[in-house]
Amino acid sequence: MKQLIECVPNISEGVDLKKINEIANIVETIKGVKLLNVDPGKATNRTVITFVGEPKEVVEAAFLLIKKAQNLIDMSEHRGEHPRMGATDVCPLVPISNISMEEVVKWAHVLAEKVGNELNIPIYCYEDAAFSEERKNLANCRSGEYEGLGEKIADKKWKPDFGPSKFTESIKKSGATAISARDFLVAYNINLNTTSTRKANSVAFDIREAGRIKREGNKISGKIINDKKGNPLRTPGLFKSVKGIGWYIKEYGVAQISYNLTDIKTSPLHEVFDKTCERANLRGLRVTGSELIGLVPKKVLVDAGKFFLLKQNRSIGIDEKEIINIAIKSLGLNELSPFKMEERIIEFMIDDQANDKLIDLSLKDFCYETASESPAPGGGSISAYCGAMGAALATMVANLSANKRGWDDRWEEFSQWAEKGFEFQKQLLFLVDEDTNAFNQIMESFKLPKENQEDINKRNIAIQKATKNAILTPFKVMETGLLLMDVIKKMAEIGNPNSITDACVAAFCTRSAIRGAFLNVKINCLDYDDKAFINKIENNGDKILNEALKFEEDIIEITNKVMYS
C-alpha cells in the first residue's frame, strides 16, 4: 500500500500573492505530489502551504519550496505579527497513511541535512525529529526569532543541527528553518469582540498548557515568583498540548487568540473552543467566531459537530457532512471568510476516486447506469442499495422519534438507535460499489493469459480468488441486513407511531436486499471449487434468510396493530 505524508511549510510572506504562488506551485513540479491548500495571512505576513505525496517525492518538493523561498524572500525586510526566524520558518512532515512516525523522523532528517548542506540554511530539528529534549519545543528553537539569530547560532548550546553556524549575508536573507516530524497540529484562531491584546492574552493564559507566570499580590504587575533555580513558577492552564497567545489583527479589526493544538486526542478543538467561550464571558468578552489555518483532519470537525449536537440534546445518527456543517456553524468558521469543507478537510482533498464511485452518482444517473447494456451494477449492487434505503428509513424513524414533542427525555435513546442505523447504511452503501468491483475482478481474471500450463494455473487461481470474493461480498450484505432488521423492529415497536409505515417499508427493503444478495451468493457458488465452503455459506445463508422473513412478519404485525389501534 502507498505511503503518504503531509508537508505543511510556513513561509514568511503573506501579502505578495505572486511570490506566494510561485513558491507554492513549485511543489507540483514533482510528479505524485499534490498541492492541497495555500492559506496566506496579511497581518501575520505568513502563508501556510499544505501538500501530500509519497515520502521521497514530498521531501524533494519540500527542498524545492525552501530553495524558492530562499530566493524570493528577504528576511531582513520582513515584518509580521507571528513569531518567525526564516523565509521558510517551519517545515513539518506529518504521517498520513501506512507510515510510522519513526519512518517520518528519518525522512525529516534527510530533508534537514539536504537543506543545511546544499542551501546553507541553519536547520533546527524539533518535535519528534529533535535530537535533544530541549529542542522538541518549537518555541525554544525559535527563541530570539530572526532578530536574535546571529547571536543564537554562534552559541555552542544552540548550534544548528545542520547547516552553518556563522551569520553570513546569505543567512541574513534566508534566516533559519525548523524542520520536524510531528502528528497533526491544528492551527486555530478564536475571534473576540475586543481590540485588546491584553484581554485576549488573559483568556489564552487560562487555556494554554503553559498557563501564566505566578506573581505576588497583583496578578498583572506583582513581583514574579521564581523557583530555587531562579526560573519563574507558573500556574498551568486548563489544557495540555495547547499553545496560545493573544494578538490584534488589523486586517479584521479584532483581537484573536491564536492556538496551536499539538495533540487533538488530548485536547480536542471543540473543548478548547467551548472553554474559551466560558473564560471570555467571565471577562465580559464574547467569542464571535473562529478560523482554521490550513487543512484539518475530518475527525476534528466530526467530533466537534457531535459535541454541539449532544449539547442540544439532538441525535448524532446523521450524515457526517451534516455533522460537519453543525460544527462549522457552532464554531463560527464562516465569520471571516467562507469555509468550504471540500477545500479544507484533508480526506476530502485527497480522495481522487470519489467521482468513480457508483454511490456518488445522482439517483437518476445511478438508475440510468443500471439500465445500460453494461452488466454492472447488477443485482448484487442493487440489493445492497435496497438495504441502504432500508437503513435510511429506519434511521429516519429514530431521528424523528428523538425530536418528537413530548419525548424530550428519550432523545438519547433514539440517537443511539439512529447511530446504529446510520452505520449499517454506510456499510451497505460501501457494498454497492464492492459488489460491482467483485464482478469486475472476475471479468479481469478471465482475461489473463493462458498460453501455457503455468499461465493456466495462475489464471485458475485468480478466477477462484475473485469468485470467492464475489460470494463473500453479497453474503456481507445479508449479514448486515439481518443486523439492520433488529433496528427496524425496534423502531416499529418504540418509535414515533406516525412513522410506523416507514419502518415497515424499511423492513420490505431490507428483506429484498437479503433475498437478492442470497441469489448472488448462490449463483457465484456454482463456479467455486471448494464444496465444503459452499455448503457452509449456503447453510448460513438459509438461516439468515429465514430469520429475516420472521423479522418481516413480526414488523408487519406490529405495523397493523399500531395503524388500527
Secondary structure, DSSP 8 states (H G I E B T S, - for coil): ---EEEE--EES-SS-HHHHHHHHHGGGGSTT-EEEEEEEETTTTEEEEEEEE-HHHHHHHHHHHHHHHHHH--GGG---SS---BSEEEEEEEEEES--HHHHHHHHHHHHHHHHHHH---EEEEETT-SSGGGGSHHHHTTTTGGGHHHHHHSGGG--SBS--S--HHHHHHB-EEEEE-S--EEEEEEES---HHHHHHHHHHHSTT-EE-BSSSTTTS-B-B-TTS-B-EE--S-TTEEEEEEEETTTTEEEEEEEES-TTTS-HHHHHHHHHHHHHHTT--EEEEEEES-B-HHHHHHHHHHHHHHTT----S-HHHHHHHHHHHHTTTSSS---HHHHBHHHHH-TTGGG-GGGS-HHHHHHHHHSSSS-S-HHHHHHHHHHHHHHHHHHHHHHHHT-TT-GGGHHHHHHHHHHHHHHHHHHHHHHHHHHHHHHHHHHHHTS--SSHHHHHHHHHHHHHHHHHHHHHHHHHHHHHHHHHHHHHHHHHHS-GGGHHHHHHHHHHHHHHHHHHHHHHHHHHTT---HHHHHHHHHHHHHHHHHHHHHHHHHHHHHHHHHH-
